[in-house]
């Protein structure tokens, strides 16, 4: 599989280093009508190496309930395109897939 390790945390202090991961999710709540839903900010393109860290770009917010399907479809896209997330992140197909799952 071409999926990298996914960093995910509900901690607002970046305990799982989600911003520095190739794919990272940071937990939060989103107001929907008169109640709150579990959601995650999606960060893509981060990295950590011996020379430093590069923070991933915030793509938007996803409801927690759609993340498993997003990961499945992202994995399929990575296999289809024969690329890594870092290589795919600027492609229109990646942006279209990701936008399909983001909270409006």
C-alpha positions in Angstrom: 0.0 0.0 0.0 1.1 3.5 -0.7 -0.6 5.0 2.4 1.9 6.5 4.8 1.6 6.3 8.6 -1.3 8.5 9.6 -0.9 10.7 12.8 -4.2 11.4 14.6 -4.9 13.0 17.9 -7.6 14.8 19.8 -5.0 16.8 21.6 -4.9 20.5 20.7 -1.2 20.6 21.6 -0.2 18.4 18.6 0.8 15.5 20.8 0.7 13.1 17.8 2.6 15.6 15.6 -0.2 15.6 13.2 1.0 18.9 11.6 4.4 17.3 10.8 2.9 14.1 9.3 2.5 13.2 5.7 -1.2 12.8 6.7 -2.3 14.1 10.0 -5.7 14.6 11.7 -6.3 17.0 14.7 -9.5 16.5 16.6 -12.0 19.3 17.2 -15.8 19.8 17.4 -18.0 21.4 14.7 -21.3 23.0 15.5 -24.2 21.5 13.5 -27.4 23.2 14.2 -27.9 23.1 18.0 -25.3 20.4 18.7 -21.7 19.6 18.2 -20.2 16.8 16.0 -16.8 15.2 16.3 -14.5 16.3 13.5 -10.8 16.5 12.5 -8.6 19.1 10.8 -6.7 17.4 7.9 -3.1 18.3 7.4 -1.2 17.0 4.4 2.5 17.1 3.3 4.3 17.4 6.6 7.6 15.8 7.3 10.3 15.4 9.9 14.0 14.7 9.1 17.4 15.1 10.6 17.5 18.6 9.2 14.2 19.8 10.6 10.5 19.7 10.2 8.1 20.9 7.6 4.5 21.5 8.6 1.7 20.1 6.4 -0.9 22.3 4.8 -4.3 22.5 6.4 -6.8 21.1 3.9 -9.9 21.6 5.9 -12.2 19.8 8.4 -13.8 16.4 8.0 -16.5 14.8 10.2 -15.0 11.8 12.1 -17.6 9.5 10.6 -16.3 10.0 7.0 -12.5 9.6 7.7 -12.4 5.8 7.2 -14.0 6.1 3.7 -11.7 9.0 2.8 -8.7 6.8 3.8 -10.0 3.9 1.6 -10.6 6.1 -1.4 -7.2 7.9 -0.9 -5.4 4.5 -0.8 -7.2 3.5 -4.0 -6.2 6.8 -5.7 -2.6 6.4 -4.6 -2.5 2.9 -6.1 -4.2 4.0 -9.3 -1.9 7.0 -9.8 1.2 5.0 -8.6 2.3 8.0 -6.5 2.9 8.8 -2.8 0.8 11.4 -0.9 3.7 14.0 -1.3 3.7 13.4 -5.1 -0.1 13.5 -5.4 -0.9 16.4 -3.1 -0.8 19.0 -6.0 -2.8 17.0 -8.4 -6.4 18.0 -9.2 -7.6 14.4 -8.5 -6.3 14.6 -4.9 -7.9 18.0 -4.3 -11.3 16.8 -5.8 -11.2 13.6 -3.6 -10.4 15.6 -0.5 -12.9 18.3 -1.1 -15.7 15.7 -1.4 -15.2 14.8 2.2 -14.6 18.2 3.8 -17.2 20.0 5.9 -18.7 22.8 3.8 
